[in-house]
Amino acid sequence: MEKSNKIALVTGGSRGLGRNTALKLAQDGHNVVLTYHSRKDEAEQVAAEIESHGVGAVVLQLDAGNTKSFDGFKTELLEKIKAKFGAEQIYFLINNGGIESYAMFSDATEEAFDNLMNVHFKGVYFLTQKLLPVLADGGRIVNFSSGLARFATPGYSAYSSMKAAIDNLTRYLAKELGSRGITANTVAPGPIETDFTKKTFERPGTKDYLISQTALGRVGQPDDIGGVVAFLCSDRAGWVTAQRIEASGGLFL
């Protein structure tokens, strides 16, 4: 276990994969800043769980799709980590926060497309840019992609396109930030049972079909993902950059 007291920022850390990631990083001895959009109570519960591992936690509100709010977020982040940890930089940036939108291509709306773009691509792009001065040399960026960027599942044309853009952006981040010793990788989960995917799993036959198409014979759980992110933030992964790691149990091979 690494007891480094490095600081990780996990967007969307109040639930689902973000929560699991935040807890795995805490178990590795890292302090965690987690953001939430509207569920502050859930974020504070996660912060309490984080601190039960003997590390510190900070909770911040963030609208990941509103780039105009990023200056204020950066200022608040710096104030909070200075007050809580006596620090001026973070070491890990985990871009996890997201929204889901399901629509067949023929039914997709421009409004839904723009919402997905703002949160999943534009927001990640410019939040990462805004936080570059706050990210320590030798730090790590982990972006969340999706198995849907590899295989095509009807109804996710817009969502999967944003995630494919994240895959490409991550390679550029690795190339351009490598001189600072910063690594950049994506983690691409397959379908994971969380409240984020609840509507998907409620569709009749969906779960059984996914199980039948998965090499490991089950659907994913949050615990299948957080540890992968924690690995990429560990010393063991220092030579891994510009990679897309799919954690899907072998779906649609």
KEBARO-108537 format. One record per residue: residue number from 1; chain; x, y, z of N, C-alpha, C in turn. Coordinates in Angstrom, 2 decimals, always signed. Atoms other than C-alpha are relative to their C-alpha. Layout:
// KEBARO-108537
pos,unit,n_east,n_north,n_up,ca_east,ca_north,ca_up,c_east,c_north,c_up
NUM,A,X,Y,Z,X,Y,Z,X,Y,Z
...
//
This chain:
// KEBARO-108537
pos,unit,n_east,n_north,n_up,ca_east,ca_north,ca_up,c_east,c_north,c_up
1,A,+0.84,-1.19,+0.00,+0.00,+0.00,+0.00,+0.88,+1.25,+0.00
2,A,-0.76,-1.24,+0.08,+1.30,+3.42,-0.97,-0.56,+1.01,+0.99
3,A,+0.42,-1.05,-0.93,+1.16,+5.95,+1.86,+0.70,+1.28,-0.40
4,A,-0.69,-1.13,+0.59,+2.10,+8.93,-0.23,-0.60,+1.35,+0.38
5,A,+0.73,-1.24,-0.26,-0.51,+11.49,+0.82,-0.05,+0.91,-1.21
6,A,+0.23,-0.78,+1.21,-0.69,+12.62,-2.79,-1.49,+0.30,-0.10
7,A,+1.39,-0.42,+0.11,-3.91,+14.37,-3.74,-0.56,-0.40,-1.36
8,A,+0.71,+0.38,+1.21,-6.33,+12.93,-6.29,-1.28,+0.82,-0.10
9,A,+1.27,-0.65,+0.28,-9.17,+14.89,-7.87,-0.83,-0.94,-0.85
10,A,+0.89,+0.91,+0.71,-12.06,+12.65,-8.91,-1.31,+0.74,-0.29
11,A,+1.27,-0.65,+0.33,-14.90,+14.31,-10.80,-1.12,-1.04,+0.02
12,A,+1.11,+0.94,-0.12,-18.30,+12.78,-10.22,+0.27,-1.08,+1.01
13,A,-0.43,+0.98,-0.99,-16.99,+11.10,-7.11,-1.03,-0.36,+1.05
14,A,+1.00,+0.23,-1.05,-20.23,+10.99,-5.16,-0.73,-1.33,-0.14
15,A,+0.72,+1.26,+0.19,-21.56,+7.75,-6.65,+0.62,-0.81,-1.12
16,A,-0.39,+0.84,+1.11,-21.00,+4.87,-9.01,+1.49,-0.24,-0.11
17,A,-1.40,+0.29,+0.25,-17.59,+4.42,-10.58,+0.91,+1.05,+0.63
18,A,-0.80,-1.04,-0.64,-16.34,+7.75,-9.25,+0.17,-0.26,+1.48
19,A,-0.07,+0.34,-1.43,-17.16,+6.73,-5.69,+0.96,-1.15,+0.21
20,A,-0.87,+1.16,-0.15,-15.45,+3.36,-6.12,+1.46,+0.39,-0.23
21,A,-1.36,-0.46,+0.28,-12.39,+5.03,-7.64,+0.55,+0.80,+1.16
22,A,-0.46,-0.82,-1.12,-12.18,+7.57,-4.83,+0.37,-0.87,+1.20
23,A,-0.28,+0.87,-1.14,-12.33,+4.81,-2.21,+1.24,-0.86,-0.23
24,A,-1.20,+0.79,+0.31,-9.70,+2.69,-3.97,+1.26,+0.86,+0.15
25,A,-1.15,-0.90,-0.15,-7.35,+5.69,-4.10,+0.26,+0.28,+1.47
26,A,-0.17,-0.22,-1.44,-7.99,+6.34,-0.41,+0.64,-1.21,+0.66
27,A,-0.60,+1.22,-0.55,-7.16,+2.72,+0.38,+1.48,-0.09,-0.32
28,A,-1.42,-0.03,+0.36,-3.84,+3.29,-1.39,+0.75,+1.13,+0.71
29,A,-0.66,-1.02,-0.81,-3.13,+6.17,+0.98,-0.01,+1.40,-0.57
30,A,+0.05,-1.32,+0.61,-4.05,+9.13,-1.18,-1.13,+0.85,+0.57
31,A,+1.07,-0.94,-0.31,-6.01,+12.20,-0.15,-0.85,+0.20,-1.24
32,A,+0.92,-0.07,+1.14,-9.05,+12.76,-2.35,-0.85,+1.26,+0.06
33,A,+0.99,-1.05,+0.23,-10.94,+15.77,-3.65,-1.04,-0.60,-0.94
34,A,+1.03,+0.54,+0.87,-14.26,+14.61,-5.03,-1.04,+1.06,-0.30
35,A,+1.01,-0.98,+0.39,-16.78,+16.64,-6.95,-1.36,-0.67,-0.15
36,A,+1.38,+0.44,+0.21,-20.53,+16.36,-7.18,-0.69,+1.09,-0.80
37,A,+0.77,-0.98,+0.74,-23.08,+18.06,-9.37,-1.12,+0.58,+0.85
38,A,+1.14,-0.48,-0.78,-26.17,+18.24,-7.16,-0.23,-0.78,+1.28
39,A,+0.27,+0.85,-1.16,-26.01,+15.47,-4.55,+1.10,+0.16,+1.05
40,A,-1.04,-0.30,-0.99,-23.90,+17.05,-1.84,+0.00,-0.99,+1.14
41,A,+0.08,+0.93,-1.12,-25.17,+14.70,+0.86,+0.71,-1.31,-0.33
42,A,-0.68,+1.23,+0.40,-23.96,+11.66,-1.09,+1.51,+0.20,-0.03
43,A,-1.43,-0.29,+0.06,-20.58,+13.29,-1.68,+0.60,+0.05,+1.40
44,A,-0.51,-0.09,-1.37,-20.19,+14.01,+2.03,+0.06,-1.38,+0.66
45,A,-0.06,+1.38,-0.51,-20.99,+10.38,+2.84,+1.24,-0.72,-0.52
46,A,-1.21,+0.60,+0.57,-18.23,+9.27,+0.47,+1.24,+0.58,+0.66
47,A,-1.14,-0.64,-0.67,-15.87,+11.80,+2.06,+0.25,-0.62,+1.37
48,A,-0.15,+0.64,-1.31,-16.54,+10.24,+5.45,+0.61,-1.39,-0.14
49,A,-0.58,+1.32,+0.25,-15.78,+6.79,+4.04,+1.49,+0.11,-0.34
50,A,-1.40,-0.22,+0.37,-12.55,+8.12,+2.54,+0.83,+0.26,+1.25
51,A,-0.78,-0.37,-1.18,-11.44,+9.60,+5.84,+0.09,-1.16,+1.00
52,A,-0.10,+1.19,-0.85,-12.13,+6.27,+7.57,+1.24,-0.82,-0.34
53,A,-1.23,+0.70,+0.39,-9.05,+5.04,+5.69,+1.25,+0.76,+0.45
54,A,-1.14,-0.72,-0.55,-6.86,+7.57,+7.49,+0.59,+1.05,-0.91
55,A,-0.45,-1.06,+0.89,-6.55,+10.07,+4.65,-1.05,+1.11,+0.01
56,A,+0.90,-1.14,+0.00,-8.20,+13.43,+3.99,-0.89,+0.04,-1.23
57,A,+0.94,-0.15,+1.11,-11.17,+14.31,+1.79,-0.53,+1.42,-0.04
58,A,+0.61,-1.31,+0.25,-12.51,+17.53,+0.29,-1.13,-0.21,-1.00
59,A,+1.17,+0.10,+0.89,-15.93,+17.90,-1.37,-0.21,+1.36,-0.67
60,A,+0.22,-1.23,+0.76,-16.48,+20.48,-4.13,-1.11,-0.20,-1.01
61,A,+1.04,+0.05,+1.02,-19.41,+21.27,-6.38,+0.62,+0.36,-1.35
62,A,-0.50,-0.28,+1.36,-18.70,+21.17,-10.13,-1.08,-0.34,-1.01
63,A,+0.82,+0.27,+1.17,-20.86,+21.49,-13.20,+0.96,-0.28,-1.15
64,A,-1.04,+0.40,+0.95,-18.61,+19.54,-15.56,-0.31,+0.42,-1.43
65,A,+0.36,-0.42,+1.34,-20.51,+20.77,-18.59,-0.01,+1.50,-0.20
66,A,+0.03,-1.47,+0.06,-20.20,+24.49,-17.83,+1.42,+0.54,+0.08
67,A,-1.39,-0.43,+0.01,-16.76,+25.67,-18.89,+0.20,+1.36,+0.65
68,A,-0.13,-1.34,-0.61,-17.46,+29.19,-17.62,+0.17,-0.08,+1.52
69,A,-0.14,+0.15,-1.45,-17.48,+27.82,-14.07,+1.39,-0.48,+0.40
70,A,-1.26,+0.66,-0.32,-13.97,+26.36,-14.31,+1.01,+0.91,+0.70
71,A,-0.90,-0.92,-0.70,-12.08,+29.48,-13.24,-0.31,+0.03,+1.49
72,A,+0.41,-0.01,-1.40,-14.08,+29.64,-10.03,+0.30,-1.31,+0.68
73,A,-0.29,+1.31,-0.58,-13.67,+25.91,-9.49,+1.49,-0.12,+0.32
74,A,-1.45,+0.07,-0.21,-9.89,+26.15,-9.88,+0.40,+0.81,+1.23
75,A,-0.31,-0.84,-1.16,-9.74,+29.00,-7.35,-0.41,-0.68,+1.30
76,A,+0.48,+0.68,-1.20,-11.85,+27.08,-4.85,+0.82,-1.25,+0.31
77,A,-0.83,+1.18,-0.19,-9.82,+23.91,-5.39,+1.32,+0.37,+0.68
78,A,-1.29,-0.42,-0.57,-6.57,+25.73,-4.63,-0.17,+0.45,+1.45
79,A,+0.25,-0.45,-1.37,-8.07,+27.34,-1.53,-0.21,-1.19,+0.93
80,A,+0.34,+1.15,-0.84,-9.40,+24.02,-0.22,+1.19,-0.90,+0.27
81,A,-1.13,+0.91,-0.23,-6.26,+21.93,-0.74,+1.09,+0.70,+0.82
82,A,-0.96,-0.74,-0.84,-4.14,+24.69,+0.80,-0.43,-0.07,+1.45
83,A,+0.50,+0.00,-1.37,-6.38,+24.83,+3.87,+0.02,-1.40,+0.61
84,A,+0.15,+1.36,-0.54,-6.88,+21.06,+4.23,+1.32,-0.75,+0.06
85,A,-1.20,+0.84,+0.12,-3.54,+19.63,+3.14,+1.30,+0.80,+0.01
86,A,-1.21,-0.82,+0.11,-1.12,+22.58,+3.02,+0.68,-0.18,-1.33
87,A,-0.54,+0.31,+1.32,-0.68,+21.79,-0.67,-0.46,+1.02,-1.03
88,A,+0.35,-0.92,+1.08,-0.74,+23.80,-3.87,-0.20,-0.72,-1.32
89,A,+0.18,+0.77,+1.23,-0.97,+20.99,-6.41,-0.68,-1.34,+0.30
90,A,+0.52,+1.36,-0.05,-2.81,+17.76,-7.09,+0.95,-0.90,-0.80
91,A,-0.89,+0.92,+0.69,-1.07,+14.65,-8.37,-0.75,-0.88,-1.01
92,A,+0.81,+0.84,+0.88,-3.91,+12.70,-9.99,-1.26,+0.75,-0.40
93,A,+1.24,-0.57,+0.50,-6.72,+14.03,-12.19,-0.80,-1.12,-0.65
94,A,+0.85,+1.08,+0.50,-9.52,+11.50,-12.75,-1.28,+0.63,-0.56
95,A,+1.18,-0.57,+0.66,-12.08,+12.74,-15.29,-1.05,-1.09,-0.18
96,A,+1.01,+1.06,-0.02,-15.02,+10.51,-14.46,-1.42,+0.51,-0.21
97,A,+1.38,-0.49,-0.02,-18.13,+12.70,-14.19,-0.68,-0.13,-1.35
98,A,+0.69,+0.17,+1.27,-20.76,+11.98,-16.81,-1.50,-0.12,+0.13
99,A,+1.45,+0.18,+0.11,-24.35,+11.70,-17.93,-0.26,-1.05,-1.08
100,A,+0.35,+0.99,+1.01,-26.13,+9.06,-19.98,-1.13,+0.54,-0.86
101,A,+1.08,-0.38,+0.89,-28.35,+9.60,-22.98,-0.17,-1.10,-1.05
102,A,+0.29,+1.09,+0.95,-29.98,+6.86,-25.04,-1.00,+0.49,-1.04
103,A,+0.92,-0.34,+1.09,-31.53,+7.57,-28.41,+0.51,-0.62,-1.29
104,A,-0.38,+0.47,+1.32,-31.54,+5.87,-31.77,+0.42,+1.20,-0.84
105,A,-0.53,-1.10,+0.80,-29.70,+7.95,-34.37,-1.12,+0.84,-0.61
106,A,+1.10,-0.70,+0.66,-32.96,+8.84,-36.13,-0.79,+0.89,+0.96
107,A,+0.77,-0.75,-0.99,-34.41,+10.20,-32.88,+0.85,+0.96,+0.82
108,A,-0.90,-0.82,-0.82,-31.37,+11.98,-31.43,-0.29,+1.48,-0.21
109,A,+0.26,-1.43,+0.07,-31.86,+15.65,-30.59,+1.31,+0.78,+0.16
110,A,-1.17,-0.84,-0.11,-29.37,+18.47,-30.87,+0.26,+0.39,+1.46
111,A,-0.16,-0.35,-1.41,-30.02,+19.41,-27.24,+0.71,-1.10,+0.78
112,A,-0.64,+1.12,-0.69,-29.11,+15.94,-25.98,+1.44,-0.16,-0.45
113,A,-1.36,+0.08,+0.53,-26.07,+15.88,-28.25,+0.90,+1.04,+0.66
114,A,-0.80,-1.07,-0.60,-24.86,+19.23,-26.91,+0.29,-0.27,+1.48
115,A,-0.22,+0.32,-1.42,-25.34,+18.10,-23.30,+1.09,-1.05,+0.16
116,A,-1.04,+1.04,-0.04,-23.26,+15.00,-23.94,+1.36,+0.58,-0.36
117,A,-1.26,-0.61,+0.42,-20.60,+17.01,-25.75,+0.60,+0.87,+1.11
118,A,-0.48,-0.93,-1.02,-20.37,+19.60,-22.98,+0.58,-0.73,+1.21
119,A,-0.46,+0.73,-1.19,-19.98,+17.06,-20.18,+1.14,-0.96,-0.32
120,A,-0.91,+1.11,+0.24,-18.09,+14.22,-21.80,+1.24,+0.36,-0.81
121,A,-1.18,-0.34,+0.79,-15.74,+15.98,-24.19,+0.48,+1.43,+0.24
122,A,-0.42,-1.39,-0.18,-15.67,+19.77,-24.07,+0.38,+0.28,+1.45
123,A,-0.29,-0.22,-1.41,-15.81,+19.79,-20.28,+1.31,-0.64,+0.43
124,A,-1.26,+0.69,-0.33,-13.02,+17.20,-19.94,+1.18,+0.73,-0.62
125,A,-1.07,-0.68,+0.72,-10.92,+19.03,-22.52,+0.43,+1.26,+0.74
126,A,-0.35,-1.31,-0.55,-11.09,+22.44,-20.92,+0.23,-0.01,+1.51
127,A,-0.33,+0.11,-1.42,-11.15,+21.37,-17.27,+1.44,-0.47,+0.16
128,A,-1.39,+0.48,-0.05,-7.94,+19.44,-17.87,+0.95,+1.13,-0.35
129,A,-0.84,-1.15,+0.37,-6.46,+22.46,-19.62,+0.11,+1.00,+1.14
130,A,+0.02,-0.98,-1.09,-7.51,+24.75,-16.77,+0.84,-0.46,+1.19
131,A,-0.68,+0.52,-1.19,-5.96,+22.47,-14.16,+1.46,-0.39,-0.25
132,A,-1.40,+0.36,+0.27,-2.60,+21.92,-15.89,+0.98,+0.67,+0.96
133,A,-0.95,-0.61,-0.96,-0.85,+24.48,-13.62,-0.13,-0.58,+1.41
134,A,+0.24,+0.56,-1.33,-2.35,+22.71,-10.59,+0.47,-1.45,+0.08
135,A,-0.42,+1.41,+0.06,-1.27,+19.23,-11.73,+1.52,-0.07,+0.09
136,A,-1.43,+0.08,-0.24,+2.18,+18.32,-10.44,+0.72,-0.70,-1.15
137,A,-0.85,+0.75,+0.92,+4.99,+17.27,-12.75,+0.13,-1.43,+0.52
138,A,-0.02,+1.39,-0.42,+5.11,+13.49,-12.72,-1.37,-0.53,+0.39
139,A,+1.35,+0.39,-0.37,+1.36,+13.36,-12.17,-0.66,-0.92,-1.01
140,A,+0.73,+0.96,+0.83,-1.29,+11.17,-13.76,-1.36,+0.59,-0.38
141,A,+1.35,-0.31,+0.46,-4.39,+11.86,-15.84,-0.65,-1.32,-0.41
142,A,+0.77,+1.17,+0.42,-6.98,+9.11,-16.13,-1.37,+0.48,-0.45
143,A,+1.30,-0.37,+0.56,-9.96,+9.74,-18.39,-0.87,-1.24,-0.17
144,A,+0.92,+1.12,+0.19,-13.03,+7.54,-18.50,-0.54,+0.00,-1.42
145,A,+0.58,+0.23,+1.31,-13.95,+6.19,-21.90,-1.13,-1.02,+0.17
146,A,+1.07,+1.00,-0.07,-16.35,+3.33,-22.62,+0.27,-1.11,-1.00
147,A,-0.04,+1.08,+0.98,-16.48,-0.07,-24.26,-0.74,+0.36,-1.27
148,A,+0.79,-0.40,+1.15,-18.98,+1.60,-26.58,+0.81,+0.74,-1.05
149,A,-0.87,-0.61,+1.00,-16.09,+3.38,-28.29,+0.66,-1.05,-0.89
150,A,-0.57,+1.10,+0.80,-14.96,-0.04,-29.58,-1.07,-0.74,-0.79
151,A,+1.06,+0.74,+0.68,-18.23,-1.81,-30.40,-1.24,+0.87,-0.12
152,A,+1.18,-0.81,+0.27,-21.47,-0.44,-31.75,-1.25,-0.64,+0.59
153,A,+1.26,+0.44,-0.57,-24.66,-0.76,-29.72,-1.05,+1.05,-0.34
154,A,+0.99,-0.99,+0.42,-27.74,+0.92,-31.23,-0.54,+0.82,+1.17
155,A,+0.52,-0.91,-1.02,-28.91,+3.95,-29.26,+1.06,+0.84,+0.68
156,A,-1.08,-0.72,-0.68,-25.50,+5.23,-28.20,+0.95,+0.68,-0.99
157,A,-0.87,-0.59,+1.01,-24.18,+6.91,-31.34,+0.66,+1.28,+0.51
158,A,-0.57,-1.26,-0.48,-23.69,+10.30,-29.66,+0.94,-0.24,+1.18
159,A,-0.81,+0.28,-1.20,-22.41,+9.04,-26.31,+1.33,-0.66,-0.38
160,A,-1.21,+0.73,+0.35,-19.94,+6.63,-27.90,+0.95,+0.87,-0.81
161,A,-0.86,-0.91,+0.76,-18.67,+9.33,-30.25,+0.79,+0.91,+0.92
162,A,-0.73,-0.83,-0.98,-17.77,+11.53,-27.28,+1.12,-0.81,+0.65
163,A,-1.00,+0.83,-0.66,-15.94,+8.63,-25.67,+1.15,-0.34,-0.96
164,A,-1.07,+0.20,+0.98,-14.02,+7.90,-28.89,+0.88,+1.25,-0.08
165,A,-0.77,-1.24,-0.01,-12.99,+11.56,-28.85,+0.92,+0.07,+1.21
166,A,-0.82,+0.04,-1.22,-11.73,+11.09,-25.28,+1.21,-0.90,-0.20
167,A,-1.12,+0.90,+0.29,-9.60,+8.14,-26.42,+1.08,+0.74,-0.78
168,A,-0.95,-0.72,+0.84,-8.00,+10.34,-29.04,+0.67,+1.14,+0.75
169,A,-0.54,-1.10,-0.79,-7.58,+13.34,-26.75,+1.07,-0.51,+0.96
170,A,-0.93,+0.53,-1.00,-5.81,+11.16,-24.19,+1.37,-0.27,-0.60
171,A,-1.30,+0.21,+0.66,-3.12,+10.20,-26.68,+0.73,+1.32,-0.20
172,A,-0.63,-1.33,+0.15,-2.50,+13.89,-27.35,+0.51,+0.52,+1.33
173,A,-0.45,-0.43,-1.32,-2.30,+14.63,-23.65,+1.30,-0.72,+0.37
174,A,-1.21,+0.76,-0.30,+0.26,+11.85,-23.24,+1.19,+0.54,-0.77
175,A,-1.08,-0.50,+0.85,+2.32,+13.22,-26.14,+0.46,+1.38,+0.45
176,A,-0.35,-1.38,-0.28,+2.18,+16.87,-25.15,+0.44,+0.25,+1.44
177,A,-0.35,-0.19,-1.41,+2.55,+16.44,-21.38,+1.12,-0.93,+0.45
178,A,-1.05,+0.95,-0.37,+5.17,+13.71,-21.45,+1.28,+0.69,+0.47
179,A,-1.21,-0.71,-0.41,+7.95,+16.29,-21.09,-0.05,+0.42,+1.46
180,A,+0.16,-0.30,-1.43,+6.55,+17.03,-17.63,-0.07,-1.28,+0.84
181,A,+0.09,+1.27,-0.72,+6.55,+13.35,-16.71,-1.40,-0.41,+0.35
182,A,+1.41,+0.30,-0.26,+2.75,+13.28,-16.73,-0.47,-1.10,-0.95
183,A,+0.59,+1.04,+0.83,+1.07,+10.11,-17.97,-1.49,+0.29,-0.19
184,A,+1.43,-0.15,+0.28,-2.38,+10.06,-19.55,-0.51,-1.30,-0.61
185,A,+0.59,+1.25,+0.46,-4.51,+6.96,-20.03,-1.51,+0.06,+0.11
186,A,+1.44,+0.13,-0.16,-8.14,+6.01,-20.48,-0.33,-1.38,+0.57
187,A,+0.61,+1.24,-0.44,-10.11,+3.36,-18.66,-1.38,-0.08,-0.65
188,A,+1.25,+0.15,+0.75,-12.99,+2.02,-20.73,-0.82,-1.15,+0.59
189,A,+0.83,+1.05,-0.57,-15.57,+0.13,-18.67,-0.99,-0.54,-1.02
190,A,+1.18,+0.52,+0.67,-18.08,-2.20,-20.21,-1.22,+0.37,+0.84
191,A,+1.19,-0.30,-0.79,-21.64,-2.13,-18.83,+0.22,-0.38,+1.48
192,A,-0.18,+0.21,-1.44,-21.44,-1.76,-15.03,-1.33,+0.28,+0.68
193,A,+1.27,-0.19,-0.72,-24.41,-2.12,-12.69,+0.14,+1.13,+1.03
194,A,+0.07,-1.15,-0.91,-24.81,+1.34,-11.12,-1.31,+0.72,-0.27
195,A,+1.20,-0.78,+0.28,-27.59,+3.89,-10.90,+0.11,+0.72,-1.35
196,A,-0.24,-0.63,+1.29,-26.00,+5.44,-14.02,-0.57,-0.85,-1.14
197,A,+0.43,+0.91,+1.07,-26.92,+2.37,-16.08,-1.31,-0.70,+0.33
198,A,+1.21,+0.68,-0.46,-30.14,+1.47,-14.29,-1.02,-0.19,-1.12
199,A,+0.99,+0.09,+1.08,-32.36,+2.22,-17.30,+0.39,-1.05,-1.03
200,A,-0.48,+0.99,+0.97,-30.19,+0.07,-19.55,-0.32,-1.41,+0.48
201,A,+0.20,+1.35,-0.52,-30.41,-2.95,-17.28,-1.47,-0.32,+0.23
202,A,+1.44,+0.24,-0.16,-34.17,-2.49,-16.87,-0.66,-0.46,-1.30
203,A,+0.58,+0.46,+1.26,-34.72,-3.23,-20.56,-0.05,-1.53,-0.02
204,A,+0.16,+1.46,-0.07,-36.09,-6.81,-20.81,+1.05,-0.74,-0.81
205,A,-0.97,+0.85,+0.68,-33.43,-9.35,-21.66,+1.40,+0.55,-0.12
206,A,-1.30,-0.65,+0.21,-30.55,-6.89,-21.63,+1.10,-0.66,+0.83
207,A,-1.04,+0.55,-0.87,-28.67,-8.30,-18.65,+0.40,-1.41,-0.44
208,A,-0.31,+1.37,+0.41,-28.95,-11.91,-19.79,+0.79,-0.01,-1.30
209,A,-0.72,-0.06,+1.26,-27.78,-10.96,-23.27,+1.45,+0.42,+0.22
210,A,-1.37,-0.46,-0.26,-24.74,-9.07,-21.95,+0.83,-1.09,+0.66
211,A,-0.71,+1.11,-0.64,-23.82,-11.99,-19.72,+0.41,-1.05,-1.04
212,A,-0.27,+1.02,+1.02,-24.03,-14.34,-22.71,+1.11,+0.42,-0.94
213,A,-1.01,-0.50,+0.93,-21.66,-12.12,-24.68,+1.30,+0.40,+0.70
214,A,-1.17,-0.38,-0.78,-19.08,-11.64,-21.90,+0.82,-1.22,+0.36
215,A,-0.87,+1.17,-0.20,-16.11,-13.98,-21.65,-0.01,-0.48,+1.45
216,A,-0.03,+0.37,-1.41,-16.13,-13.92,-17.84,-1.38,-0.31,+0.57
217,A,+1.30,+0.54,-0.36,-19.85,-14.69,-17.74,-0.81,+0.76,+1.03
218,A,+0.82,-0.81,-0.89,-21.28,-11.82,-15.72,+0.07,+1.45,-0.47
219,A,-0.12,-1.42,+0.28,-21.90,-8.07,-15.89,+0.92,+0.63,+1.04
220,A,-0.98,-0.64,-0.86,-19.51,-5.62,-14.29,-0.60,+0.65,+1.22
221,A,+0.35,-0.69,-1.23,-19.63,-4.14,-10.81,+1.01,+1.14,+0.22
222,A,-0.94,-1.10,-0.22,-18.04,-0.87,-9.60,+1.37,-0.44,+0.49
223,A,-1.29,+0.49,-0.51,-15.34,-2.85,-7.78,+0.92,-0.51,-1.11
224,A,-0.82,+0.46,+1.12,-14.16,-4.07,-11.18,+0.79,+1.15,-0.64
225,A,-0.56,-1.15,+0.72,-13.15,-0.53,-12.20,+0.94,+0.85,+0.85
226,A,-0.79,-0.92,-0.82,-11.82,+1.53,-9.31,+1.44,-0.44,+0.18
227,A,-1.35,+0.51,-0.18,-8.82,-0.72,-8.82,+0.87,+0.19,-1.23
228,A,-0.75,-0.24,+1.23,-7.81,-0.30,-12.47,+0.52,+1.44,-0.02
229,A,-0.42,-1.39,-0.07,-7.74,+3.47,-12.02,+1.11,+0.16,+1.04
230,A,-1.01,-0.10,-1.05,-5.80,+3.10,-8.77,+1.34,-0.55,-0.46
231,A,-1.25,+0.54,+0.56,-3.25,+0.94,-10.57,+0.69,+1.03,-0.87
232,A,-0.60,-1.00,+0.88,-2.72,+3.64,-13.19,+0.57,+1.18,+0.77
233,A,-0.51,-1.08,-0.86,-2.09,+6.07,-10.33,+1.10,-0.50,+0.94
234,A,-1.01,+0.57,-0.88,+0.44,+3.76,-8.68,+1.38,+0.07,-0.65
235,A,-1.36,+0.02,+0.53,+4.21,+3.60,-9.04,+0.19,-1.10,-1.02
236,A,-0.15,+1.14,+0.92,+3.78,+0.28,-10.85,-0.36,+0.36,-1.44
237,A,+0.47,-0.37,+1.34,+2.15,+2.07,-13.80,+0.73,+1.22,-0.55
238,A,-0.71,-1.21,+0.41,+4.74,+4.81,-14.21,+0.46,+0.01,-1.45
239,A,-0.47,+0.09,+1.37,+5.77,+3.56,-17.66,-1.16,-0.25,-0.97
240,A,+1.20,+0.22,+0.82,+2.19,+3.23,-18.95,-0.61,+1.34,-0.34
241,A,+0.63,-1.25,+0.40,+0.90,+6.15,-20.97,-0.55,-0.13,-1.42
242,A,+0.67,-0.01,+1.31,-1.32,+6.84,-24.01,-0.74,-1.30,-0.28
243,A,+0.67,+1.30,+0.17,-3.13,+3.53,-23.41,-1.49,+0.09,+0.30
244,A,+1.43,+0.18,-0.28,-6.79,+2.62,-23.54,-0.17,-1.39,+0.59
245,A,+0.15,+1.28,-0.68,-7.49,-0.10,-21.00,-1.49,-0.28,+0.15
246,A,+1.41,+0.37,-0.09,-10.85,-1.74,-21.49,-0.19,-1.01,+1.12
247,A,+0.34,+0.89,-1.11,-12.28,-3.33,-18.36,-1.46,-0.40,-0.18
248,A,+1.36,+0.41,+0.34,-15.32,-5.17,-19.68,-0.26,-1.48,+0.20
249,A,+0.18,+1.43,-0.18,-14.78,-8.79,-18.72,+0.05,-0.79,-1.29
250,A,-0.04,+0.70,+1.29,-14.23,-9.63,-22.38,-1.34,+0.03,-0.71
251,A,+1.30,-0.14,+0.66,-17.46,-8.27,-23.84,+0.17,+0.13,-1.51
252,A,+0.02,-0.06,+1.48,-18.15,-8.80,-27.56,+1.37,-0.24,-0.61
253,A,-1.31,+0.34,+0.57,-14.84,-10.47,-28.36,-0.16,-0.63,-1.39
//
